[in-house]
């Protein structure tokens, strides 16, 4: 009976490790997407400022 219980516990540990790995991958993917979104936002802001001639983000510069 002890061997059976050990197998169940090991299975549960492996399942939790898989969930943790999956979560880490999801967080990494989300962080990458956030970085790309920020880069796109800055590019968009630059073009918008250049076309409108206004300092939209109040950084003291246009573009």
Secondary structure, DSSP 8 states (H G I E B T S, - for coil): -HHHHHHHHHHHHHHHHHHHHHHHHHHHHHHHHHHHHHHHHHHHHHHHHHHHTS-TT-SS---
